[in-house]
Amino acid sequence: MNLKGLFEKCLSEIGGESNEDVRLFRARPKRISRETFFEHVVWAIWVSGMRRKSANTFLEHAEEKGFCWDFAELGTWGKQDLQQFVKKLHGRPVPERADKKWKAVYSIAKKIST
């Protein structure tokens, strides 16, 4: 899947044009870097089902526990590295929704880092 296809899939999953964050994104310049794309996609994944303030607080906590906003670095993690990070952040058992969100973030980092 190319970057455009990945973007369209993510857009569809977060509600497309009816999502307020998507409308805000559409008002921005059309060309973005991979870094900016990754930052926005991580935000969109985590804010889904959360209040914005809660998502901000959570992502700050994730950074403290080792989350790296650098998609290229995250893309070098192995699946075991991801699992260790997620367990350190969430404890055990890892909530299913959190596990799925981290797997999505990781998958996107792997795709755009190649």
Biopython code that builds the backbone (N, CA, C, O; Angstrom):
import numpy as np
from Bio.PDB.StructureBuilder import StructureBuilder

atoms = [
    (1, "MET", "N", (0.851, -1.161, 0.000)),
    (1, "MET", "CA", (0.000, 0.000, 0.000)),
    (1, "MET", "C", (0.907, 1.238, 0.000)),
    (1, "MET", "O", (1.839, 1.320, 0.800)),
    (2, "ASN", "N", (0.646, 2.175, -0.870)),
    (2, "ASN", "CA", (1.445, 3.397, -0.921)),
    (2, "ASN", "C", (0.955, 4.395, 0.130)),
    (2, "ASN", "O", (-0.054, 4.155, 0.793)),
    (3, "LEU", "N", (1.658, 5.495, 0.279)),
    (3, "LEU", "CA", (1.324, 6.485, 1.296)),
    (3, "LEU", "C", (-0.071, 7.066, 1.073)),
    (3, "LEU", "O", (-0.807, 7.281, 2.036)),
    (4, "LYS", "N", (-0.446, 7.322, -0.185)),
    (4, "LYS", "CA", (-1.781, 7.869, -0.469)),
    (4, "LYS", "C", (-2.862, 6.863, -0.073)),
    (4, "LYS", "O", (-3.882, 7.237, 0.505)),
    (5, "GLY", "N", (-2.637, 5.599, -0.384)),
    (5, "GLY", "CA", (-3.602, 4.562, -0.009)),
    (5, "GLY", "C", (-3.730, 4.430, 1.504)),
    (5, "GLY", "O", (-4.824, 4.239, 2.034)),
    (6, "LEU", "N", (-2.603, 4.533, 2.185)),
    (6, "LEU", "CA", (-2.599, 4.474, 3.640)),
    (6, "LEU", "C", (-3.384, 5.651, 4.214)),
    (6, "LEU", "O", (-4.178, 5.490, 5.141)),
    (7, "PHE", "N", (-3.150, 6.837, 3.648)),
    (7, "PHE", "CA", (-3.870, 8.035, 4.087)),
    (7, "PHE", "C", (-5.376, 7.854, 3.895)),
    (7, "PHE", "O", (-6.153, 8.137, 4.807)),
    (8, "GLU", "N", (-5.792, 7.389, 2.725)),
    (8, "GLU", "CA", (-7.222, 7.219, 2.442)),
    (8, "GLU", "C", (-7.855, 6.202, 3.393)),
    (8, "GLU", "O", (-8.991, 6.392, 3.829)),
    (9, "LYS", "N", (-7.140, 5.135, 3.716)),
    (9, "LYS", "CA", (-7.648, 4.124, 4.659)),
    (9, "LYS", "C", (-7.834, 4.745, 6.039)),
    (9, "LYS", "O", (-8.870, 4.553, 6.677)),
    (10, "CYS", "N", (-6.828, 5.491, 6.499)),
    (10, "CYS", "CA", (-6.912, 6.150, 7.811)),
    (10, "CYS", "C", (-8.055, 7.162, 7.835)),
    (10, "CYS", "O", (-8.811, 7.237, 8.804)),
    (11, "LEU", "N", (-8.170, 7.935, 6.764)),
    (11, "LEU", "CA", (-9.236, 8.932, 6.665)),
    (11, "LEU", "C", (-10.601, 8.276, 6.815)),
    (11, "LEU", "O", (-11.456, 8.767, 7.551)),
    (12, "SER", "N", (-10.795, 7.191, 6.128)),
    (12, "SER", "CA", (-12.062, 6.473, 6.193)),
    (12, "SER", "C", (-12.334, 5.961, 7.607)),
    (12, "SER", "O", (-13.460, 6.051, 8.096)),
    (13, "GLU", "N", (-11.305, 5.424, 8.263)),
    (13, "GLU", "CA", (-11.466, 4.842, 9.594)),
    (13, "GLU", "C", (-11.806, 5.878, 10.665)),
    (13, "GLU", "O", (-12.430, 5.537, 11.670)),
    (14, "ILE", "N", (-11.409, 7.132, 10.471)),
    (14, "ILE", "CA", (-11.692, 8.148, 11.494)),
    (14, "ILE", "C", (-12.918, 8.998, 11.161)),
    (14, "ILE", "O", (-13.178, 10.000, 11.828)),
    (15, "GLY", "N", (-13.659, 8.610, 10.150)),
    (15, "GLY", "CA", (-14.927, 9.272, 9.880)),
    (15, "GLY", "C", (-14.934, 10.232, 8.715)),
    (15, "GLY", "O", (-15.929, 10.919, 8.488)),
    (16, "GLY", "N", (-13.839, 10.294, 7.969)),
    (16, "GLY", "CA", (-13.805, 11.129, 6.774)),
    (16, "GLY", "C", (-14.096, 12.586, 7.053)),
    (16, "GLY", "O", (-13.719, 13.124, 8.094)),
    (17, "GLU", "N", (-14.769, 13.215, 6.115)),
    (17, "GLU", "CA", (-15.037, 14.657, 6.174)),
    (17, "GLU", "C", (-15.951, 15.071, 7.324)),
    (17, "GLU", "O", (-15.992, 16.252, 7.668)),
    (18, "SER", "N", (-16.674, 14.150, 7.920)),
    (18, "SER", "CA", (-17.550, 14.512, 9.033)),
    (18, "SER", "C", (-16.764, 14.699, 10.336)),
    (18, "SER", "O", (-17.310, 15.224, 11.307)),
    (19, "ASN", "N", (-15.511, 14.285, 10.376)),
    (19, "ASN", "CA", (-14.659, 14.444, 11.549)),
    (19, "ASN", "C", (-14.105, 15.876, 11.574)),
    (19, "ASN", "O", (-13.496, 16.324, 10.603)),
    (20, "GLU", "N", (-14.318, 16.589, 12.684)),
    (20, "GLU", "CA", (-13.875, 17.987, 12.804)),
    (20, "GLU", "C", (-12.374, 18.133, 12.573)),
    (20, "GLU", "O", (-11.937, 19.110, 11.964)),
    (21, "ASP", "N", (-11.577, 17.173, 13.051)),
    (21, "ASP", "CA", (-10.129, 17.237, 12.850)),
    (21, "ASP", "C", (-9.767, 17.098, 11.371)),
    (21, "ASP", "O", (-8.785, 17.686, 10.916)),
    (22, "VAL", "N", (-10.541, 16.336, 10.631)),
    (22, "VAL", "CA", (-10.294, 16.184, 9.196)),
    (22, "VAL", "C", (-10.569, 17.502, 8.479)),
    (22, "VAL", "O", (-9.808, 17.911, 7.602)),
    (23, "ARG", "N", (-11.654, 18.156, 8.855)),
    (23, "ARG", "CA", (-11.957, 19.449, 8.226)),
    (23, "ARG", "C", (-10.833, 20.447, 8.502)),
    (23, "ARG", "O", (-10.454, 21.208, 7.611)),
    (24, "LEU", "N", (-10.299, 20.452, 9.717)),
    (24, "LEU", "CA", (-9.182, 21.322, 10.052)),
    (24, "LEU", "C", (-7.967, 20.971, 9.203)),
    (24, "LEU", "O", (-7.288, 21.856, 8.682)),
    (25, "PHE", "N", (-7.698, 19.680, 9.066)),
    (25, "PHE", "CA", (-6.570, 19.219, 8.261)),
    (25, "PHE", "C", (-6.732, 19.638, 6.801)),
    (25, "PHE", "O", (-5.769, 20.073, 6.168)),
    (26, "ARG", "N", (-7.934, 19.510, 6.270)),
    (26, "ARG", "CA", (-8.192, 19.856, 4.869)),
    (26, "ARG", "C", (-7.934, 21.335, 4.591)),
    (26, "ARG", "O", (-7.613, 21.707, 3.462)),
    (27, "ALA", "N", (-8.071, 22.180, 5.612)),
    (27, "ALA", "CA", (-7.851, 23.611, 5.441)),
    (27, "ALA", "C", (-6.357, 23.956, 5.390)),
    (27, "ALA", "O", (-5.993, 25.081, 5.048)),
    (28, "ARG", "N", (-5.510, 23.008, 5.722)),
    (28, "ARG", "CA", (-4.061, 23.228, 5.742)),
    (28, "ARG", "C", (-3.461, 22.963, 4.366)),
    (28, "ARG", "O", (-4.138, 22.459, 3.470)),
    (29, "PRO", "N", (-2.188, 23.305, 4.207)),
    (29, "PRO", "CA", (-1.517, 23.051, 2.918)),
    (29, "PRO", "C", (-1.622, 21.582, 2.504)),
    (29, "PRO", "O", (-1.665, 20.693, 3.354)),
    (30, "LYS", "N", (-1.662, 21.340, 1.215)),
    (30, "LYS", "CA", (-1.858, 19.983, 0.684)),
    (30, "LYS", "C", (-0.604, 19.107, 0.779)),
    (30, "LYS", "O", (-0.710, 17.886, 0.889)),
    (31, "ARG", "N", (0.562, 19.717, 0.738)),
    (31, "ARG", "CA", (1.787, 18.918, 0.794)),
    (31, "ARG", "C", (2.313, 18.909, 2.224)),
    (31, "ARG", "O", (2.554, 19.961, 2.816)),
    (32, "ILE", "N", (2.487, 17.723, 2.764)),
    (32, "ILE", "CA", (3.029, 17.604, 4.104)),
    (32, "ILE", "C", (4.175, 16.603, 4.096)),
    (32, "ILE", "O", (4.282, 15.764, 3.202)),
    (33, "SER", "N", (5.009, 16.704, 5.086)),
    (33, "SER", "CA", (6.135, 15.777, 5.205)),
    (33, "SER", "C", (5.659, 14.484, 5.864)),
    (33, "SER", "O", (4.562, 14.415, 6.418)),
    (34, "ARG", "N", (6.498, 13.480, 5.792)),
    (34, "ARG", "CA", (6.179, 12.227, 6.476)),
    (34, "ARG", "C", (6.128, 12.445, 7.986)),
    (34, "ARG", "O", (5.305, 11.851, 8.683)),
    (35, "GLU", "N", (7.016, 13.305, 8.480)),
    (35, "GLU", "CA", (7.033, 13.604, 9.915)),
    (35, "GLU", "C", (5.697, 14.203, 10.360)),
    (35, "GLU", "O", (5.113, 13.780, 11.358)),
    (36, "THR", "N", (5.231, 15.187, 9.605)),
    (36, "THR", "CA", (3.966, 15.830, 9.941)),
    (36, "THR", "C", (2.805, 14.852, 9.803)),
    (36, "THR", "O", (1.908, 14.822, 10.645)),
    (37, "PHE", "N", (2.823, 14.056, 8.744)),
    (37, "PHE", "CA", (1.783, 13.043, 8.550)),
    (37, "PHE", "C", (1.731, 12.117, 9.763)),
    (37, "PHE", "O", (0.653, 11.834, 10.287)),
    (38, "PHE", "N", (2.889, 11.647, 10.206)),
    (38, "PHE", "CA", (2.941, 10.716, 11.325)),
    (38, "PHE", "C", (2.414, 11.369, 12.597)),
    (38, "PHE", "O", (1.644, 10.752, 13.333)),
    (39, "GLU", "N", (2.813, 12.597, 12.864)),
    (39, "GLU", "CA", (2.328, 13.301, 14.052)),
    (39, "GLU", "C", (0.796, 13.407, 14.036)),
    (39, "GLU", "O", (0.133, 13.176, 15.047)),
    (40, "HIS", "N", (0.262, 13.753, 12.889)),
    (40, "HIS", "CA", (-1.193, 13.915, 12.782)),
    (40, "HIS", "C", (-1.924, 12.581, 12.889)),
    (40, "HIS", "O", (-2.993, 12.500, 13.496)),
    (41, "VAL", "N", (-1.357, 11.556, 12.311)),
    (41, "VAL", "CA", (-2.035, 10.254, 12.346)),
    (41, "VAL", "C", (-2.006, 9.692, 13.767)),
    (41, "VAL", "O", (-2.984, 9.087, 14.207)),
    (42, "VAL", "N", (-0.902, 9.882, 14.488)),
    (42, "VAL", "CA", (-0.841, 9.420, 15.877)),
    (42, "VAL", "C", (-1.899, 10.162, 16.702)),
    (42, "VAL", "O", (-2.625, 9.557, 17.490)),
    (43, "TRP", "N", (-1.970, 11.467, 16.505)),
    (43, "TRP", "CA", (-2.971, 12.256, 17.226)),
    (43, "TRP", "C", (-4.385, 11.757, 16.896)),
    (43, "TRP", "O", (-5.202, 11.568, 17.797)),
    (44, "ALA", "N", (-4.666, 11.549, 15.631)),
    (44, "ALA", "CA", (-6.006, 11.112, 15.217)),
    (44, "ALA", "C", (-6.352, 9.754, 15.815)),
    (44, "ALA", "O", (-7.484, 9.530, 16.244)),
    (45, "ILE", "N", (-5.393, 8.863, 15.843)),
    (45, "ILE", "CA", (-5.636, 7.527, 16.408)),
    (45, "ILE", "C", (-5.953, 7.638, 17.893)),
    (45, "ILE", "O", (-6.889, 7.002, 18.378)),
    (46, "TRP", "N", (-5.179, 8.439, 18.615)),
    (46, "TRP", "CA", (-5.365, 8.494, 20.061)),
    (46, "TRP", "C", (-6.525, 9.368, 20.503)),
    (46, "TRP", "O", (-7.134, 9.100, 21.539)),
    (47, "VAL", "N", (-6.843, 10.398, 19.749)),
    (47, "VAL", "CA", (-7.954, 11.265, 20.170)),
    (47, "VAL", "C", (-9.303, 10.593, 19.893)),
    (47, "VAL", "O", (-10.317, 10.973, 20.478)),
    (48, "SER", "N", (-9.314, 9.614, 19.018)),
    (48, "SER", "CA", (-10.548, 8.890, 18.721)),
    (48, "SER", "C", (-11.059, 8.203, 19.990)),
    (48, "SER", "O", (-10.396, 7.327, 20.545)),
    (49, "GLY", "N", (-12.232, 8.608, 20.434)),
    (49, "GLY", "CA", (-12.819, 8.028, 21.630)),
    (49, "GLY", "C", (-12.340, 8.663, 22.926)),
    (49, "GLY", "O", (-12.681, 8.192, 24.011)),
    (50, "MET", "N", (-11.554, 9.728, 22.821)),
    (50, "MET", "CA", (-11.041, 10.422, 24.010)),
    (50, "MET", "C", (-11.305, 11.922, 23.863)),
    (50, "MET", "O", (-11.517, 12.425, 22.760)),
    (51, "ARG", "N", (-11.287, 12.608, 24.970)),
    (51, "ARG", "CA", (-11.304, 14.071, 24.900)),
    (51, "ARG", "C", (-9.910, 14.540, 24.503)),
    (51, "ARG", "O", (-8.920, 13.864, 24.783)),
    (52, "ARG", "N", (-9.834, 15.680, 23.860)),
    (52, "ARG", "CA", (-8.544, 16.213, 23.404)),
    (52, "ARG", "C", (-7.549, 16.371, 24.550)),
    (52, "ARG", "O", (-6.384, 15.993, 24.427)),
    (53, "LYS", "N", (-8.008, 16.921, 25.647)),
    (53, "LYS", "CA", (-7.114, 17.129, 26.790)),
    (53, "LYS", "C", (-6.604, 15.788, 27.318)),
    (53, "LYS", "O", (-5.429, 15.661, 27.659)),
    (54, "SER", "N", (-7.476, 14.802, 27.385)),
    (54, "SER", "CA", (-7.068, 13.467, 27.840)),
    (54, "SER", "C", (-6.045, 12.863, 26.892)),
    (54, "SER", "O", (-5.079, 12.238, 27.331)),
    (55, "ALA", "N", (-6.254, 13.046, 25.596)),
    (55, "ALA", "CA", (-5.313, 12.522, 24.601)),
    (55, "ALA", "C", (-3.952, 13.199, 24.747)),
    (55, "ALA", "O", (-2.918, 12.534, 24.678)),
    (56, "ASN", "N", (-3.948, 14.509, 24.948)),
    (56, "ASN", "CA", (-2.685, 15.227, 25.152)),
    (56, "ASN", "C", (-1.937, 14.696, 26.367)),
    (56, "ASN", "O", (-0.744, 14.400, 26.298)),
    (57, "THR", "N", (-2.652, 14.580, 27.476)),
    (57, "THR", "CA", (-2.047, 14.084, 28.714)),
    (57, "THR", "C", (-1.515, 12.673, 28.516)),
    (57, "THR", "O", (-0.406, 12.353, 28.944)),
    (58, "PHE", "N", (-2.307, 11.834, 27.869)),
    (58, "PHE", "CA", (-1.886, 10.458, 27.625)),
    (58, "PHE", "C", (-0.621, 10.410, 26.769)),
    (58, "PHE", "O", (0.316, 9.679, 27.092)),
    (59, "LEU", "N", (-0.587, 11.179, 25.686)),
    (59, "LEU", "CA", (0.578, 11.148, 24.797)),
    (59, "LEU", "C", (1.825, 11.713, 25.475)),
    (59, "LEU", "O", (2.934, 11.256, 25.200)),
    (60, "GLU", "N", (1.659, 12.688, 26.348)),
    (60, "GLU", "CA", (2.799, 13.188, 27.127)),
    (60, "GLU", "C", (3.326, 12.078, 28.039)),
    (60, "GLU", "O", (4.537, 11.900, 28.170)),
    (61, "HIS", "N", (2.426, 11.347, 28.660)),
    (61, "HIS", "CA", (2.811, 10.215, 29.513)),
    (61, "HIS", "C", (3.514, 9.134, 28.685)),
    (61, "HIS", "O", (4.500, 8.545, 29.126)),
    (62, "ALA", "N", (3.000, 8.886, 27.495)),
    (62, "ALA", "CA", (3.613, 7.883, 26.611)),
    (62, "ALA", "C", (5.050, 8.289, 26.262)),
    (62, "ALA", "O", (5.940, 7.440, 26.212)),
    (63, "GLU", "N", (5.276, 9.580, 26.021)),
    (63, "GLU", "CA", (6.632, 10.070, 25.745)),
    (63, "GLU", "C", (7.550, 9.788, 26.930)),
    (63, "GLU", "O", (8.681, 9.335, 26.754)),
    (64, "GLU", "N", (7.062, 10.056, 28.127)),
    (64, "GLU", "CA", (7.851, 9.809, 29.339)),
    (64, "GLU", "C", (8.230, 8.339, 29.472)),
    (64, "GLU", "O", (9.279, 8.010, 30.025)),
    (65, "LYS", "N", (7.377, 7.463, 28.964)),
    (65, "LYS", "CA", (7.623, 6.019, 29.045)),
    (65, "LYS", "C", (8.400, 5.474, 27.842)),
    (65, "LYS", "O", (8.679, 4.277, 27.770)),
    (66, "GLY", "N", (8.751, 6.363, 26.894)),
    (66, "GLY", "CA", (9.598, 5.917, 25.791)),
    (66, "GLY", "C", (9.022, 6.005, 24.403)),
    (66, "GLY", "O", (9.671, 5.584, 23.445)),
    (67, "PHE", "N", (7.799, 6.548, 24.254)),
    (67, "PHE", "CA", (7.255, 6.689, 22.903)),
    (67, "PHE", "C", (8.087, 7.683, 22.120)),
    (67, "PHE", "O", (8.434, 8.753, 22.619)),
    (68, "CYS", "N", (8.399, 7.320, 20.898)),
    (68, "CYS", "CA", (9.223, 8.153, 20.036)),
    (68, "CYS", "C", (8.377, 8.680, 18.884)),
    (68, "CYS", "O", (7.791, 7.905, 18.128)),
    (69, "TRP", "N", (8.318, 10.006, 18.755)),
    (69, "TRP", "CA", (7.535, 10.617, 17.681)),
    (69, "TRP", "C", (8.242, 10.498, 16.334)),
    (69, "TRP", "O", (7.675, 10.865, 15.305)),
    (70, "ASP", "N", (9.462, 9.994, 16.329)),
    (70, "ASP", "CA", (10.228, 9.825, 15.098)),
    (70, "ASP", "C", (9.814, 8.501, 14.446)),
    (70, "ASP", "O", (10.192, 7.424, 14.909)),
    (71, "PHE", "N", (9.036, 8.598, 13.371)),
    (71, "PHE", "CA", (8.510, 7.382, 12.735)),
    (71, "PHE", "C", (9.623, 6.468, 12.254)),
    (71, "PHE", "O", (9.475, 5.246, 12.280)),
    (72, "ALA", "N", (10.739, 7.044, 11.815)),
    (72, "ALA", "CA", (11.842, 6.220, 11.316)),
    (72, "ALA", "C", (12.438, 5.382, 12.450)),
    (72, "ALA", "O", (12.752, 4.207, 12.259)),
    (73, "GLU", "N", (12.591, 5.980, 13.609)),
    (73, "GLU", "CA", (13.111, 5.227, 14.755)),
    (73, "GLU", "C", (12.108, 4.183, 15.213)),
    (73, "GLU", "O", (12.469, 3.028, 15.440)),
    (74, "LEU", "N", (10.841, 4.587, 15.351)),
    (74, "LEU", "CA", (9.813, 3.637, 15.753)),
    (74, "LEU", "C", (9.717, 2.493, 14.752)),
    (74, "LEU", "O", (9.449, 1.351, 15.125)),
    (75, "GLY", "N", (9.936, 2.805, 13.485)),
    (75, "GLY", "CA", (9.899, 1.781, 12.446)),
    (75, "GLY", "C", (10.996, 0.736, 12.574)),
    (75, "GLY", "O", (10.906, -0.335, 11.975)),
    (76, "THR", "N", (12.041, 1.041, 13.355)),
    (76, "THR", "CA", (13.120, 0.069, 13.561)),
    (76, "THR", "C", (12.826, -0.869, 14.719)),
    (76, "THR", "O", (13.501, -1.884, 14.890)),
    (77, "TRP", "N", (11.811, -0.527, 15.520)),
    (77, "TRP", "CA", (11.467, -1.403, 16.640)),
    (77, "TRP", "C", (10.979, -2.744, 16.109)),
    (77, "TRP", "O", (10.319, -2.809, 15.072)),
    (78, "GLY", "N", (11.304, -3.792, 16.816)),
    (78, "GLY", "CA", (10.724, -5.092, 16.531)),
    (78, "GLY", "C", (9.383, -5.197, 17.252)),
    (78, "GLY", "O", (9.057, -4.362, 18.096)),
    (79, "LYS", "N", (8.617, -6.217, 16.917)),
    (79, "LYS", "CA", (7.313, -6.394, 17.564)),
    (79, "LYS", "C", (7.466, -6.563, 19.076)),
    (79, "LYS", "O", (6.627, -6.106, 19.851)),
    (80, "GLN", "N", (8.542, -7.222, 19.479)),
    (80, "GLN", "CA", (8.772, -7.432, 20.907)),
    (80, "GLN", "C", (9.055, -6.100, 21.618)),
    (80, "GLN", "O", (8.620, -5.893, 22.750)),
    (81, "ASP", "N", (9.796, -5.191, 20.936)),
    (81, "ASP", "CA", (10.053, -3.868, 21.508)),
    (81, "ASP", "C", (8.736, -3.123, 21.728)),
    (81, "ASP", "O", (8.526, -2.492, 22.764)),
    (82, "LEU", "N", (7.857, -3.214, 20.730)),
    (82, "LEU", "CA", (6.552, -2.567, 20.841)),
    (82, "LEU", "C", (5.766, -3.148, 22.011)),
    (82, "LEU", "O", (5.200, -2.402, 22.809)),
    (83, "GLN", "N", (5.729, -4.460, 22.116)),
    (83, "GLN", "CA", (4.977, -5.110, 23.183)),
    (83, "GLN", "C", (5.513, -4.711, 24.559)),
    (83, "GLN", "O", (4.737, -4.480, 25.486)),
    (84, "GLN", "N", (6.829, -4.631, 24.687)),
    (84, "GLN", "CA", (7.422, -4.231, 25.972)),
    (84, "GLN", "C", (7.035, -2.798, 26.325)),
    (84, "GLN", "O", (6.690, -2.503, 27.469)),
    (85, "PHE", "N", (7.096, -1.905, 25.327)),
    (85, "PHE", "CA", (6.712, -0.519, 25.558)),
    (85, "PHE", "C", (5.250, -0.424, 25.989)),
    (85, "PHE", "O", (4.930, 0.259, 26.962)),
    (86, "VAL", "N", (4.374, -1.102, 25.273)),
    (86, "VAL", "CA", (2.940, -1.040, 25.556)),
    (86, "VAL", "C", (2.647, -1.588, 26.953)),
    (86, "VAL", "O", (1.827, -1.018, 27.674)),
    (87, "LYS", "N", (3.293, -2.668, 27.341)),
    (87, "LYS", "CA", (3.096, -3.233, 28.684)),
    (87, "LYS", "C", (3.620, -2.280, 29.754)),
    (87, "LYS", "O", (3.004, -2.130, 30.809)),
    (88, "LYS", "N", (4.762, -1.632, 29.483)),
    (88, "LYS", "CA", (5.316, -0.672, 30.436)),
    (88, "LYS", "C", (4.379, 0.523, 30.600)),
    (88, "LYS", "O", (4.224, 1.047, 31.703)),
    (89, "LEU", "N", (3.763, 0.946, 29.516)),
    (89, "LEU", "CA", (2.874, 2.101, 29.546)),
    (89, "LEU", "C", (1.521, 1.782, 30.178)),
    (89, "LEU", "O", (1.021, 2.546, 31.004)),
    (90, "HIS", "N", (0.937, 0.667, 29.793)),
    (90, "HIS", "CA", (-0.437, 0.342, 30.204)),
    (90, "HIS", "C", (-0.535, -0.658, 31.343)),
    (90, "HIS", "O", (-1.587, -0.770, 31.974)),
    (91, "GLY", "N", (0.532, -1.383, 31.617)),
    (91, "GLY", "CA", (0.453, -2.452, 32.604)),
    (91, "GLY", "C", (-0.183, -3.687, 31.979)),
    (91, "GLY", "O", (-0.402, -3.750, 30.770)),
    (92, "ARG", "N", (-0.473, -4.667, 32.832)),
    (92, "ARG", "CA", (-1.079, -5.905, 32.343)),
    (92, "ARG", "C", (-2.417, -6.110, 33.000)),
    (92, "ARG", "O", (-2.548, -5.813, 34.187)),
    (93, "PRO", "N", (-3.385, -6.581, 32.326)),
    (93, "PRO", "CA", (-3.406, -6.813, 30.887)),
    (93, "PRO", "C", (-3.548, -5.486, 30.140)),
    (93, "PRO", "O", (-4.149, -4.534, 30.637)),
    (94, "VAL", "N", (-2.984, -5.449, 28.944)),
    (94, "VAL", "CA", (-3.097, -4.263, 28.102)),
    (94, "VAL", "C", (-4.524, -4.216, 27.560)),
    (94, "VAL", "O", (-4.999, -5.200, 26.992)),
    (95, "PRO", "N", (-5.214, -3.083, 27.727)),
    (95, "PRO", "CA", (-6.575, -2.992, 27.174)),
    (95, "PRO", "C", (-6.565, -3.248, 25.660)),
    (95, "PRO", "O", (-5.678, -2.776, 24.949)),
    (96, "GLU", "N", (-7.536, -3.979, 25.193)),
    (96, "GLU", "CA", (-7.595, -4.360, 23.778)),
    (96, "GLU", "C", (-7.566, -3.138, 22.855)),
    (96, "GLU", "O", (-6.864, -3.133, 21.844)),
    (97, "ARG", "N", (-8.323, -2.118, 23.207)),
    (97, "ARG", "CA", (-8.378, -0.919, 22.362)),
    (97, "ARG", "C", (-7.005, -0.244, 22.275)),
    (97, "ARG", "O", (-6.582, 0.184, 21.201)),
    (98, "ALA", "N", (-6.319, -0.155, 23.410)),
    (98, "ALA", "CA", (-4.973, 0.446, 23.424)),
    (98, "ALA", "C", (-4.022, -0.390, 22.574)),
    (98, "ALA", "O", (-3.235, 0.155, 21.800)),
    (99, "ASP", "N", (-4.093, -1.694, 22.716)),
    (99, "ASP", "CA", (-3.232, -2.582, 21.940)),
    (99, "ASP", "C", (-3.439, -2.368, 20.442)),
    (99, "ASP", "O", (-2.472, -2.303, 19.683)),
    (100, "LYS", "N", (-4.686, -2.259, 20.022)),
    (100, "LYS", "CA", (-4.989, -2.052, 18.606)),
    (100, "LYS", "C", (-4.490, -0.694, 18.127)),
    (100, "LYS", "O", (-3.979, -0.577, 17.013)),
    (101, "LYS", "N", (-4.634, 0.328, 18.957)),
    (101, "LYS", "CA", (-4.167, 1.657, 18.568)),
    (101, "LYS", "C", (-2.651, 1.672, 18.410)),
    (101, "LYS", "O", (-2.136, 2.235, 17.444)),
    (102, "TRP", "N", (-1.926, 1.055, 19.356)),
    (102, "TRP", "CA", (-0.462, 1.025, 19.240)),
    (102, "TRP", "C", (-0.018, 0.206, 18.029)),
    (102, "TRP", "O", (0.958, 0.558, 17.367)),
    (103, "LYS", "N", (-0.717, -0.864, 17.743)),
    (103, "LYS", "CA", (-0.370, -1.655, 16.557)),
    (103, "LYS", "C", (-0.581, -0.837, 15.289)),
    (103, "LYS", "O", (0.197, -0.954, 14.343)),
    (104, "ALA", "N", (-1.624, -0.010, 15.257)),
    (104, "ALA", "CA", (-1.868, 0.853, 14.098)),
    (104, "ALA", "C", (-0.753, 1.880, 13.961)),
    (104, "ALA", "O", (-0.241, 2.092, 12.862)),
    (105, "VAL", "N", (-0.370, 2.521, 15.062)),
    (105, "VAL", "CA", (0.716, 3.507, 15.042)),
    (105, "VAL", "C", (2.002, 2.858, 14.546)),
    (105, "VAL", "O", (2.701, 3.414, 13.699)),
    (106, "TYR", "N", (2.304, 1.699, 15.070)),
    (106, "TYR", "CA", (3.516, 0.962, 14.699)),
    (106, "TYR", "C", (3.489, 0.575, 13.226)),
    (106, "TYR", "O", (4.485, 0.731, 12.521)),
    (107, "SER", "N", (2.368, 0.079, 12.770)),
    (107, "SER", "CA", (2.240, -0.319, 11.368)),
    (107, "SER", "C", (2.461, 0.860, 10.424)),
    (107, "SER", "O", (3.126, 0.724, 9.398)),
    (108, "ILE", "N", (1.906, 2.002, 10.773)),
    (108, "ILE", "CA", (2.072, 3.189, 9.943)),
    (108, "ILE", "C", (3.538, 3.636, 9.956)),
    (108, "ILE", "O", (4.091, 3.992, 8.916)),
    (109, "ALA", "N", (4.159, 3.616, 11.135)),
    (109, "ALA", "CA", (5.583, 3.991, 11.218)),
    (109, "ALA", "C", (6.421, 3.080, 10.329)),
    (109, "ALA", "O", (7.310, 3.558, 9.624)),
    (110, "LYS", "N", (6.154, 1.782, 10.350)),
    (110, "LYS", "CA", (6.889, 0.828, 9.513)),
    (110, "LYS", "C", (6.681, 1.152, 8.019)),
    (110, "LYS", "O", (7.631, 1.141, 7.237)),
    (111, "LYS", "N", (5.437, 1.436, 7.645)),
    (111, "LYS", "CA", (5.122, 1.704, 6.226)),
    (111, "LYS", "C", (5.801, 2.950, 5.722)),
    (111, "LYS", "O", (6.374, 2.938, 4.633)),
    (112, "ILE", "N", (5.755, 4.031, 6.483)),
    (112, "ILE", "CA", (6.294, 5.276, 5.957)),
    (112, "ILE", "C", (7.800, 5.419, 6.164)),
    (112, "ILE", "O", (8.413, 6.338, 5.620)),
    (113, "SER", "N", (8.395, 4.531, 6.936)),
    (113, "SER", "CA", (9.843, 4.605, 7.139)),
    (113, "SER", "C", (10.630, 3.846, 6.072)),
    (113, "SER", "O", (11.859, 3.904, 6.042)),
    (114, "THR", "N", (9.923, 3.139, 5.204)),
    (114, "THR", "CA", (10.637, 2.384, 4.166)),
    (114, "THR", "C", (10.819, 3.188, 2.897)),
    (114, "THR", "O", (11.400, 2.694, 1.930)),
]
sb = StructureBuilder()
sb.init_structure("model")
sb.init_model(0)
sb.init_chain("A")
sb.init_seg("    ")
for serial, (resi, resn, name, xyz) in enumerate(atoms, 1):
    if name == "N":
        sb.init_residue(resn, " ", resi, " ")
    sb.init_atom(name, np.array(xyz, "f"), 0.0, 1.0, " ", f" {name:<3s}", serial, name[0])
structure = sb.get_structure()
